[in-house]
Amino acid sequence: MGGVRPTAVIDTGVRSDLGYRDPATNINRTLVVVRKPALRLAHLERALLYRGEEVFCGFVDEQRVRGNIARAIERMGRETVLRTYIEGWYRWAEQCAYQFIHRLPQTSPSTSNVAIDGQLIDFGGSRALPCWRAYIPGAGLAPFGTEMAEVIRFLHSGGRDVLRRIAVDDDPSALSTFVERECLRRYSLMLVRQFLRLVGFRSVAIDDWMSSPSRSAELRNAVNSLLEKCQSRHSYEMDWPADEMEWILPRFWDPIPPPALKLLREICDTLGCKGEPLVVRSRIRTRSRPMLNYNALGKDIYAALKAPAAAGDYGREFRQFVAKATTSNRRDSWSEPALATPVGFISAGHQSFAMFRDPAGVLEAHPECSSEGLPRKPSPPKRVLELSSNELVLEGAEVLNIEAAELSL
């Protein structure tokens, strides 16, 4: 589901010593991020804190919430507003499960940081983590892996009040309990689905297995058992360790897997779908992202900002930096051809491609992002006629300049 897309980043010219600072100057550049407008879950809630000297802050905030909900109901209808609001919680729960399995925590889960359609808005101290250990991102913040507990806490505070205001004919306590149970169910199922994707399975096969209650329960219990063991250790150290401690999932398909993976491996061996594409997909998807780390990425960003300053072309140089950072951290794709083997990702001509090699050895480019940078559903693959370090030639004589590539040919 991703996040609400930024449309611009504006350098305000203000410099301070707060936040992440340029290692060379120890000064922080203050920027403004411009995003497309999005309705947040918090826009329908009463504020938790008031900042202002007015005596009637609470009254003004009550009027704000009443007005927001009334306008939404007037435009969309009460049933549509209620359904949209509840589905927003479901999508947020699924987002939390995806973040956890892929080790990409938002670190600041709140109704202010998620849109009503489940897309994330603010990322705060987001970073890739080395493993599933219960990392503590900072003082007063919940450990990695407990995001779902935070979601439920918000649901039972501000969320219940919103449900009371929208569903005037229902018991808000009973309704919030129902929503809570469904959130937990979807979170649990998404954990299993994303674990199976990590180890290389295709969504079509996963859908088939998850439709069986007995198979789904067996997988869920085994995944929960593994994650519980991984979460038994806590850590305040967020920097990337040299040895990628405890990240054993890349060894899932080894002839003799690590003991902690033995039960899940035995279950997955009974599912079929074995073969080279499965193992290669697993190898790509379980690769870590050590450079998608707060400190490392901050240094790279400052270095990238300085480089085009000398050349006088901020736009082209920085776009190329973003393309390289994005492509090098891609691990999964929309496209999932059954027999083709994945080989990586390419960003070219302001488009992104998932690259595959079919059983005959022919290289294919599967378009996954439009020239405007907007995600799109899988479209027919294009045969690669020529591939060099700086140029991608596709069937139909389409020639694209390569901005970034992450390939294992």
C-alpha positions in Angstrom: 0.0 0.0 0.0 3.0 2.3 0.4 2.9 5.9 1.4 1.3 9.2 0.4 3.7 10.4 -2.4 5.7 13.6 -1.9 5.5 16.0 -4.8 8.4 18.3 -3.8 11.1 18.9 -1.2 11.9 22.5 -0.6 15.1 23.7 1.1 14.0 26.6 3.3 17.6 28.0 3.7 17.3 27.7 7.5 20.1 25.8 9.2 20.1 24.5 12.7 21.9 22.0 15.0 18.8 19.9 15.6 18.0 16.6 14.0 20.3 14.7 11.7 23.3 16.9 10.8 25.8 17.0 8.0 28.8 15.0 9.2 31.1 17.5 7.6 29.6 20.8 9.0 27.5 19.5 12.0 24.6 21.6 10.6 21.1 20.4 9.7 19.4 21.7 6.5 15.7 22.4 7.3 13.4 21.2 4.5 9.7 21.3 3.8 8.2 18.1 2.3 5.1 18.7 0.1 2.7 15.8 -0.2 -0.6 15.3 -2.0 -3.5 16.0 0.4 -4.7 13.0 2.4 -7.4 12.5 5.0 -5.7 11.0 8.1 -7.5 8.9 10.7 -6.6 11.6 13.2 -8.6 14.2 11.3 -11.8 12.6 12.7 -10.5 12.3 16.2 -10.4 14.7 19.2 -6.9 16.0 19.8 -4.9 14.4 22.6 -3.0 17.6 23.5 -3.9 21.3 23.1 -1.4 24.0 22.2 -2.7 27.5 22.8 -3.7 29.9 25.4 -7.4 30.0 24.6 -9.7 28.9 27.4 -12.0 27.1 25.0 -9.4 25.0 23.0 -11.4 21.8 23.8 -14.6 23.4 22.5 -13.0 24.5 19.3 -11.5 21.1 18.8 -14.9 19.5 19.3 -16.4 21.7 16.7 -13.6 20.7 14.3 -14.3 17.0 14.7 -18.1 17.5 14.4 -17.6 19.5 11.3 -15.2 17.1 9.6 -17.5 14.1 10.2 -20.6 16.0 9.2 -19.1 17.1 5.9 -17.8 13.6 5.2 -21.3 12.1 5.8 -22.9 14.9 3.7 -20.7 14.1 0.7 -20.3 10.3 0.9 -23.2 9.1 3.0 -23.1 7.7 6.5 -22.6 4.0 5.5 -19.8 4.8 3.1 -18.0 6.9 5.7 -18.3 4.2 8.3 -17.1 1.5 5.9 -14.2 3.6 4.7 -13.1 4.5 8.3 -13.2 0.9 9.5 -11.4 -0.4 6.4 -8.7 2.2 7.2 -8.0 0.4 10.4 -7.9 -3.0 8.6 -5.3 -1.7 6.1 -3.2 -0.1 8.8 -3.1 -3.5 10.6 -1.9 -5.1 7.4 0.7 -2.4 6.9 2.0 -3.2 10.4 2.4 -6.8 9.5 4.1 -6.0 6.3 6.5 -3.6 8.0 7.4 -6.2 10.6 8.1 -9.2 8.3 10.2 -7.0 5.9 12.0 -5.3 8.8 11.0 -1.8 7.8 9.3 -0.3 10.8 7.7 3.1 10.7 8.8 3.5 14.4 6.1 6.1 15.1 2.7 4.4 14.6 -0.2 6.8 15.3 -3.4 7.9 13.7 -1.6 11.1 12.6 0.8 9.1 10.5 -1.6 7.0 8.4 -4.1 8.0 5.8 -7.7 6.7 5.9 -6.9 4.4 3.0 -4.0 2.8 4.9 -1.2 4.6 3.2 1.6 5.9 5.5 2.3 9.6 5.7 5.1 10.4 8.2 8.1 8.1 8.5 10.0 9.7 11.4 12.9 7.4 12.3 12.0 4.7 9.8 14.9 2.4 8.8 15.6 -1.1 7.7 16.6 -3.4 10.6 19.1 -6.3 10.6 16.7 -9.0 12.0 13.4 -9.5 14.0 14.9 -8.7 17.4 12.8 -6.3 19.5 14.7 -3.1 18.7 13.8 -0.1 20.8 14.0 2.9 18.4 14.3 5.6 21.2 13.3 6.7 24.6 9.5 6.4 25.2 9.0 4.5 21.9 7.5 1.0 21.6 9.8 -1.8 20.7 9.9 -3.1 17.1 7.2 -5.8 16.7 4.7 -4.2 19.1 3.2 -1.8 16.5 -0.1 -3.7 16.4 -0.5 -3.2 20.2 -0.2 0.6 19.5 -2.9 0.3 16.8 -5.3 -1.3 19.2 -4.5 1.3 21.8 -5.4 4.1 19.4 -8.6 2.2 18.3 -9.8 2.0 21.9 -9.1 5.7 22.6 -9.9 8.1 19.7 -11.2 5.4 17.4 -14.1 4.3 19.6 -15.2 7.9 19.9 -15.2 8.3 16.1 -17.2 5.1 15.7 -19.8 6.5 18.2 -20.1 9.7 16.2 -20.5 7.9 12.8 -22.5 4.8 13.7 -25.1 6.5 15.8 -27.4 3.4 15.9 -24.7 0.9 17.0 -23.0 0.2 20.3 -19.5 1.8 20.0 -18.0 -0.6 22.4 -19.2 -3.7 20.6 -18.3 -2.2 17.2 -14.8 -1.3 18.3 -14.4 -4.8 19.7 -15.4 -6.3 16.4 -13.0 -4.0 14.5 -10.2 -5.0 16.9 -10.7 -8.7 16.3 -10.8 -8.2 12.6 -7.6 -6.1 12.7 -5.8 -8.8 14.7 -7.0 -11.5 12.3 -5.8 -9.6 9.2 -2.5 -8.8 10.9 -2.0 -12.5 11.7 -2.8 -13.6 8.2 -0.6 -10.9 6.6 2.3 -12.0 8.8 2.0 -15.5 7.3 1.5 -14.3 3.7 4.5 -12.0 3.8 6.7 -14.7 5.5 5.8 -17.1 2.6 6.6 -14.4 0.1 10.0 -13.8 1.7 11.0 -17.4 1.3 10.1 -17.3 -2.4 6.5 -18.4 -2.9 4.1 -16.7 -5.3 0.9 -14.9 -4.2 -1.3 -17.3 -6.3 0.0 -20.3 -4.4 -0.2 -18.6 -1.1 -3.9 -17.7 -1.7 -4.6 -21.4 -2.3 -2.9 -22.5 0.9 -4.4 -19.8 3.0 -7.9 -20.8 1.9 -7.6 -24.1 3.8 -8.4 -23.4 7.5 -6.2 -26.3 8.7 -3.2 -25.4 6.5 -3.6 -21.7 7.4 -3.6 -22.5 11.2 -0.6 -24.7 10.9 1.4 -22.1 9.1 0.2 -19.4 11.5 1.3 -21.3 14.5 4.7 -22.1 13.1 5.4 -18.5 12.0 4.2 -17.1 15.4 6.5 -19.6 17.2 9.5 -18.4 15.1 8.8 -14.7 15.6 8.3 -15.2 19.3 11.8 -16.6 19.6 13.2 -13.8 17.6 11.5 -11.2 19.7 12.7 -12.6 23.0 15.8 -10.4 22.7 15.8 -6.6 23.0 18.3 -4.1 21.8 18.8 -0.4 21.9 21.5 -0.5 19.3 20.0 0.5 16.0 23.1 0.7 13.8 23.8 -2.1 11.4 26.0 -4.8 12.8 28.7 -6.3 10.7 27.5 -9.9 11.1 23.8 -9.3 10.5 23.1 -11.0 13.8 20.4 -13.6 13.9 19.1 -13.0 10.3 18.9 -16.6 9.3 16.1 -16.5 6.8 18.5 -16.5 3.7 19.4 -20.0 4.8 15.8 -21.3 4.7 16.4 -23.5 1.6 19.8 -24.8 2.6 20.1 -28.6 2.6 20.2 -28.4 6.4 18.4 -25.2 7.5 19.1 -23.6 11.0 17.2 -25.4 13.8 14.9 -22.4 14.3 13.6 -22.8 10.7 13.3 -26.6 10.8 9.5 -26.8 11.5 8.6 -24.2 8.9 10.9 -25.7 6.3 9.2 -29.1 6.9 5.8 -27.6 6.3 6.9 -25.7 3.2 8.5 -28.8 1.8 5.0 -30.3 1.7 3.6 -27.3 -0.3 5.4 -28.1 -3.5 6.4 -25.3 -5.9 10.1 -26.2 -5.6 12.6 -25.2 -8.2 15.2 -22.6 -9.1 12.8 -19.6 -9.4 11.6 -20.2 -5.8 15.1 -20.3 -4.3 16.3 -17.3 -6.3 13.2 -15.3 -5.3 13.9 -16.1 -1.7 17.5 -15.1 -2.1 16.5 -11.7 -3.5 13.7 -11.0 -1.1 15.6 -11.9 2.1 18.6 -9.8 1.3 19.1 -7.1 3.9 19.2 -3.3 3.3 22.1 -2.1 5.3 22.2 1.2 3.5 18.6 1.9 4.2 19.6 3.0 7.6 19.1 6.4 9.2 22.8 7.3 9.7 24.2 5.7 6.5 21.5 7.1 4.3 21.8 10.6 5.9 25.5 10.7 4.9 24.7 9.6 1.4 22.0 12.3 1.0 24.2 15.1 2.1 27.0 13.9 -0.2 24.4 13.7 -3.1 23.3 17.3 -2.3 26.8 18.6 -2.5 27.8 16.8 -5.8 25.3 18.5 -8.1 26.1 21.9 -6.5 29.4 21.8 -8.3 27.9 20.7 -11.6 25.1 23.2 -11.4 22.4 20.6 -12.2 20.5 19.7 -9.0 17.5 18.0 -10.8 19.3 15.4 -13.0 22.0 14.5 -10.5 19.7 14.2 -7.5 17.0 12.2 -9.5 19.8 9.8 -10.4 20.7 9.5 -6.7 17.1 8.7 -5.7 16.9 6.2 -8.5 20.0 4.4 -7.3 18.9 4.4 -3.7 15.4 3.1 -4.6 16.6 0.4 -7.0 19.4 -0.9 -4.8 16.8 -1.4 -2.0 14.1 -3.1 -4.1 13.5 -6.7 -3.0 10.1 -7.6 -4.3 8.0 -7.0 -7.4 4.4 -6.8 -8.6 5.2 -9.2 -11.4 5.5 -12.9 -10.6 5.9 -15.0 -13.7 5.5 -18.7 -12.8 8.6 -20.2 -14.5 10.9 -17.2 -15.0 13.8 -16.6 -12.7 14.1 -13.1 -11.2 17.5 -11.3 -11.8 16.9 -7.9 -10.2 15.6 -4.4 -11.0 16.4 -1.5 -13.4 15.4 2.2 -13.3 15.5 3.7 -16.8 13.8 6.5 -18.5 11.9 7.5 -15.3 10.4 4.0 -15.3 11.2 1.0 -13.1 11.4 -2.6 -14.3 11.5 -6.0 -12.6 13.9 -8.1 -14.6 13.4 -11.9 -15.2 15.0 -14.6 -17.3 12.5 -17.0 -18.9 13.1 -20.8 -19.2 14.6 -20.3 -22.6 17.2 -17.9 -21.2 15.7 -14.7 -22.7 15.8 -11.6 -20.5 12.5 -9.8 -19.9 11.7 -6.4 -18.5 8.4 -6.2 -16.6 7.2 -2.5 -16.4 6.1 -1.7 -12.8 6.3 2.1 -12.6 5.1 4.7 -15.1 7.2 7.5 -16.6 5.6 9.8 -14.0 6.9 7.6 -11.2 3.4 6.3 -10.3 3.0 2.6 -9.4 0.8 0.6 -11.8 -0.4 -2.9 -12.1 1.7 -5.5 -14.0 1.7 -4.9 -17.7 2.9 -7.3 -20.5 6.7 -7.9 -20.3 9.0 -6.6 -23.0 11.9 -8.7 -24.4 15.3 -7.2 -23.8 17.2 -6.8 -27.1 20.3 -5.2 -25.6 21.6 -4.3 -22.1 24.7 -2.3 -21.4 25.9 -0.4 -18.4 24.0 2.8 -19.5 21.4 1.7 -22.0 18.4 -0.7 -22.1 17.0 -1.6 -25.5 13.6 -3.2 -25.5 11.5 -4.8 -28.3 9.9 -2.3 -30.6 13.3 -0.4 -30.7 12.5 1.3 -27.4 15.8 2.7 -26.1 16.1 3.9 -22.5 18.9 5.5 -20.5 19.7 3.5 -17.4 19.6 5.5 -14.2 20.2 2.6 -11.8 20.5 -1.2 -11.9 20.6 -3.9 -9.3 21.1 -7.2 -11.2 22.4 -10.7 -10.7 22.9 -11.9 -14.2 
